[in-house]
Amino acid sequence: MKVELGRCLLQERLDEAGMTIEELAQELLFKKERIVDFIENKRVMSLKIALSVADTIGCAVERLYERID
């Protein structure tokens, strides 16, 4: 079964975790702009980055993007 990704839900997950974009960027050693690009759907996270993000903010990796079946 092929899965398509919809919009990025990272901002919602950050809000739930009580974490800012700046804090996530600092924790992962990324530039803030890279995180913003994910949130604005200008860039899609690789699996490695998505796993790191999910682990850092305490959510399941599946919750970082809408899923289109």
Secondary structure, DSSP 8 states (H G I E B T S, - for coil): ---EEEEE-HHHHHHHHT--HHHHHHHHT--HHHHHHHHTTSS---HHHHHHHHHHHTS-GGGGEEEE-
